[in-house]
């Protein structure tokens, strides 16, 4: 009897031990993040305790704000006081969020109220709030990280830029649980994937860990999450040795990227959230007016981007994604009157940034080789004849415009140096268009050739106009970060995409010098542009008609946020 009792006790104990130590069940679900009047819910951030989700959405007027969804409730609610934020980040105790708005770091209880200003944040937009009461801030694309006490104070340097590792700036800080070490991205200017770095409070030095196609984040269990193309990967961090160990594990191969460089969030509790890019193949190109109202049916569908209206307004160039292993796709042209599409390139998915010639008879694009070499290529818009290529300097060639003034191709390198090259003639050698020390992206020359507008890097990532023909001069156009400027109305207006996804405009008067009007919003984009190579909009020369990339009206999966109840099985099962 005693022996039977002992065996029974051991069996019960073993069963109880197994139940106690069994891994929790893994659940995946899509919470309801549709909000009244909200546009494009994105940037999911799981609270430290794993019980709540903060995400961003813009209202019909284009104002971005944070929304709170408790995962045991059905509906999200806005967080009053968060209007106009860039991206929200949780405090270590989960009672507040911190964000950049109006050029300042602000902190706000999740119940809402009046934000408390921590300090000015010139050029910054992304944060990390550590367990020791410090906040890390990135800056412009040429700044190092800075740190400030969460209670307020002055920003002080936290890292230095590693020129030896081809870096031009820093971004995407993420504290480790100890509140002392942190991960961040060292941005490169040579067209190669950015660097993942490990830093420590109290030292400006950092250690190179690996490379990422977007941002980086820490996950429980000592995992580093980073991106490659549209994939989300995980790799173990050996903190003592200061290196990544083992092989990267692919968690998701359809991650939504966009201007946030990857929409995912790992909570210390193990709860994980992300957004997929599923539904991209159902996107649409359609015309809209200056208020964003549709003008007729879709003109193209599929995985489309980079639209450009021909000078006569009768055709639209665009790119359609092909093989997912290639950087982007191939160029097609849509004839609006005939309703037909013609494919113009057959690169196997290596063509991007197509532009019309001033007379509409030709087009140009950037071709990227498998080894990363960029070439400018010119072809006939009717698809006939041979292609013509132009050799460009090392460091990449991101075609920005085929300028009417002088008929020249305007492009910028990976280090955001601006060049122009004649489209015809025996001497087609690229030459700097502006001061060779100026970091400028997306340069566009005015129709009369007197001015160039572009995104000046290092000056709060704002759009400036610089004089090309008269006395030296430079004028700031934007009052908040923006990109992808376009001249309209014969040079009397500039339109651009704001960092919040709104299309902005400003009147330009050059009759006596240069004068820019007050920027004003036109409408919010259905989908924001994704990085410097992929644009989701354009407008015609009149500035009255826009072409935008829209999610399919019949599908909602593109906007959905997925929540995974435990991150750890995602890596332990592989």
ABEGO torsion letter per residue (X at the ends): XAAAAAAAAAAAAAAAAAAAABBBBBBBBBBBABBBGBBGBBGBBBBAAGABBBBBBBBAAGBBBBBBBBAABABBBBBBGABGBABBBBBAAGABBBBBBGGBBBBBBAAEEBBBBABBBBGBABBBBBAAGBBBBBBBAABBBBBBBAAEEBBBBABBBBAAAGBABBBGBBBBAAGABBBBBBBBAAGBBBBBBBBBBGBABBBBAEBBABBBBBBBGGBBBBBBEABBBBBBBBAAAGBBBEBBBBABAABBBEAAGEBBBBBAAGBBBBBBABGAAABBBBBBBAAGBBBEBBABBEBBBGBBBBAAGABBBBBBBBBAABABBBBBBBBAAAGBBBBABBAGGABBGBBBBAAGABBBBBBBBAAGBBBBBBBBAAGBEBBBBBBBBBGEBBBABBBABGGBBBBBBAAGBBBBBBABEABBBBBBABBAABBBBGBBBBAAGABBBBBBBGBGGBBBBBBAABBBBBBBABABBBBGBBBBGGGABBBBBBAAGBBBBBBBBAABEBBBBBBBBABBBABBBBEAABBABBBBAAGABBBBBBBBAABAAAABBBBBABAAAAAAAX
